[in-house]
Amino acid sequence: MTPIEKAKQQVEQAKARYQTLLAKQNAEERKLDTRRKVIIGGLLIDAAGKDERFGRIIDELRERITRDHDHKAFEGWQKPEPDRS
């Protein structure tokens, strides 16, 4: 193997390692973003059960849903309502 061929092989291996690291970083960022969304959503749903203002926010957000697939996730779901006793 010539020095040029060896150098080319090393460059290709470095590119592959870089792409692997980049993909791993992107996956971790997506995972963290999803976790944040789940936490915020849970807090919002919990708050709606205690304060009607948050229930109105949920109503407004549900009106913004545009994809049928996303609408289906809420079929039959009732947001919690504050206890009026």
Backbone hydrogen bonds in HBPLUS format (Angstrom, degrees):
<---DONOR---> <-ACCEPTOR-->    atom                        ^
c    i                          cat <-CA-CA->   ^        H-A-AA   ^      H-
h    n   atom  resd res      DA  || num        DHA   H-A  angle D-A-AA Bond
n    s   type  num  typ     dist DA aas  dist angle  dist       angle   num
A0006-LYS N   A0002-THR O   2.91 MM   4  6.17 160.6  1.94 156.9 162.8     1
A0007-ALA N   A0003-PRO O   2.93 MM   4  6.07 158.7  1.97 143.3 149.0     2
A0008-LYS N   A0004-ILE O   2.86 MM   4  6.08 156.9  1.91 149.3 155.9     3
A0009-GLN N   A0005-GLU O   2.94 MM   4  6.15 156.5  2.00 146.3 152.4     4
A0010-GLN N   A0006-LYS O   2.98 MM   4  6.27 154.4  2.04 147.5 154.5     5
A0011-VAL N   A0007-ALA O   2.94 MM   4  6.21 153.0  2.01 148.0 155.2     6
A0012-GLU N   A0008-LYS O   3.01 MM   4  6.27 160.9  2.04 150.4 155.1     7
A0013-GLN N   A0009-GLN O   2.95 MM   4  6.20 155.3  2.01 147.8 154.7     8
A0014-ALA N   A0010-GLN O   2.90 MM   4  6.09 154.7  1.97 145.2 152.2     9
A0015-LYS N   A0011-VAL O   2.88 MM   4  6.15 155.1  1.95 150.2 157.1    10
A0016-ALA N   A0012-GLU O   3.00 MM   4  6.22 154.8  2.07 144.3 150.9    11
A0017-ARG N   A0013-GLN O   2.93 MM   4  6.23 158.6  1.98 149.0 154.5    12
A0018-TYR N   A0014-ALA O   2.89 MM   4  6.10 157.5  1.94 148.1 154.5    13
A0019-GLN N   A0015-LYS O   2.90 MM   4  6.15 162.7  1.93 152.1 156.1    14
A0020-THR N   A0016-ALA O   2.97 MM   4  6.18 155.2  2.04 147.4 154.2    15
A0021-LEU N   A0017-ARG O   2.96 MM   4  6.19 161.0  2.00 150.2 155.0    16
A0022-LEU N   A0018-TYR O   2.85 MM   4  6.05 158.3  1.90 152.3 159.0    17
A0023-ALA N   A0019-GLN O   2.92 MM   4  6.06 158.6  1.97 145.4 150.9    18
A0024-LYS N   A0020-THR O   2.98 MM   4  6.19 155.3  2.04 146.0 152.9    19
A0025-GLN N   A0021-LEU O   2.93 MM   4  6.15 159.3  1.98 148.9 154.3    20
A0026-ASN N   A0022-LEU O   2.94 MM   4  6.16 162.2  1.97 150.7 155.5    21
A0027-ALA N   A0023-ALA O   2.95 MM   4  6.12 154.2  2.01 145.3 152.3    22
A0028-GLU N   A0024-LYS O   3.00 MM   4  6.23 156.4  2.06 147.6 153.7    23
A0029-GLU N   A0025-GLN O   2.95 MM   4  6.21 155.2  2.02 149.3 156.3    24
A0030-ARG N   A0026-ASN O   2.96 MM   4  6.20 156.8  2.02 147.4 153.3    25
A0031-LYS N   A0027-ALA O   2.93 MM   4  6.11 155.8  1.99 146.1 153.2    26
A0032-LEU N   A0028-GLU O   2.96 MM   4  6.17 159.4  2.00 148.6 153.4    27
A0033-ASP N   A0029-GLU O   2.93 MM   4  6.10 155.2  1.99 144.9 152.3    28
A0034-THR N   A0030-ARG O   2.89 MM   4  6.10 158.4  1.94 149.3 154.7    29
A0035-ARG N   A0031-LYS O   2.98 MM   4  6.23 156.7  2.04 145.2 151.8    30
A0036-ARG N   A0032-LEU O   2.97 MM   4  6.23 158.1  2.02 148.9 154.2    31
A0037-LYS N   A0033-ASP O   3.05 MM   4  6.33 158.5  2.10 147.6 153.1    32
A0038-VAL N   A0034-THR O   2.97 MM   4  6.24 158.8  2.02 153.2 158.6    33
A0039-ILE N   A0035-ARG O   2.97 MM   4  6.19 163.2  2.00 152.6 157.0    34
A0040-ILE N   A0036-ARG O   2.88 MM   4  6.09 172.3  1.89 157.5 159.5    35
A0041-GLY N   A0037-LYS O   2.86 MM   4  5.92 160.6  1.90 146.4 152.7    36
A0042-GLY N   A0038-VAL O   2.90 MM   4  6.05 158.5  1.95 147.5 153.3    37
A0043-LEU N   A0039-ILE O   2.93 MM   4  6.18 158.3  1.98 151.8 157.9    38
A0044-LEU N   A0040-ILE O   2.90 MM   4  6.11 156.6  1.95 150.1 156.6    39
A0045-ILE N   A0041-GLY O   2.94 MM   4  6.16 162.4  1.97 152.1 156.4    40
A0046-ASP N   A0042-GLY O   2.93 MM   4  6.08 162.6  1.96 147.8 153.0    41
A0047-ALA N   A0043-LEU O   2.85 MM   4  6.00 158.5  1.89 146.6 153.0    42
A0048-ALA N   A0044-LEU O   2.92 MM   4  6.14 145.1  2.05 144.2 153.4    43
A0049-GLY N   A0046-ASP O   3.12 MM   3  5.36 135.3  2.33 101.4 113.1    44
A0050-LYS N   A0047-ALA O   2.93 MM   3  5.14 156.7  1.99 107.1 114.7    45
A0051-ASP N   A0047-ALA O   2.82 MM   4  5.93 141.3  1.97 156.1 168.3    46
A0054-PHE N   A0051-ASP O   3.08 MM   3  5.89 136.8  2.27 121.9 129.5    47
A0055-GLY N   A0052-GLU O   3.04 MM   3  4.84 119.2  2.43  90.5 106.5    48
A0056-ARG N   A0052-GLU O   2.99 MM   4  6.35 149.7  2.08 151.1 158.1    49
A0057-ILE N   A0053-ARG O   3.11 MM   4  6.47 147.0  2.22 140.0 149.2    50
A0058-ILE N   A0054-PHE O   2.97 MM   4  6.30 156.1  2.03 146.0 151.7    51
A0059-ASP N   A0055-GLY O   2.97 MM   4  6.30 157.1  2.03 146.0 152.2    52
A0060-GLU N   A0056-ARG O   2.92 MM   4  6.20 159.8  1.96 149.4 154.4    53
A0061-LEU N   A0057-ILE O   2.86 MM   4  6.12 160.0  1.90 154.0 159.7    54
A0062-ARG N   A0058-ILE O   2.86 MM   4  6.06 159.1  1.90 154.1 159.6    55
A0063-GLU N   A0059-ASP O   3.12 MM   4  6.36 144.3  2.25 143.0 152.0    56
A0064-ARG N   A0061-LEU O   2.99 MM   3  5.21 142.5  2.14 102.4 113.7    57
A0065-ILE N   A0062-ARG O   3.22 MM   3  5.40 160.6  2.26 105.8 111.7    58
A0070-ASP N   A0067-ARG O   3.03 MM   3  5.31 124.9  2.34 102.9 116.4    59
A0071-HIS N   A0067-ARG O   3.04 MM   4  6.44 153.1  2.11 150.1 158.4    60
A0072-LYS N   A0068-ASP O   3.00 MM   4  6.27 155.2  2.06 154.5 159.9    61
A0073-ALA N   A0070-ASP O   3.17 MM   3  5.37 136.1  2.37 100.7 112.0    62
A0074-PHE N   A0071-HIS O   2.95 MM   3  5.56 155.2  2.01 116.2 123.9    63
A0075-GLU N   A0072-LYS O   3.20 MM   3  5.15 164.3  2.22 103.9 108.8    64
A0077-TRP N   A0074-PHE O   3.05 MM   3  5.18 162.9  2.08 121.9 125.6    65
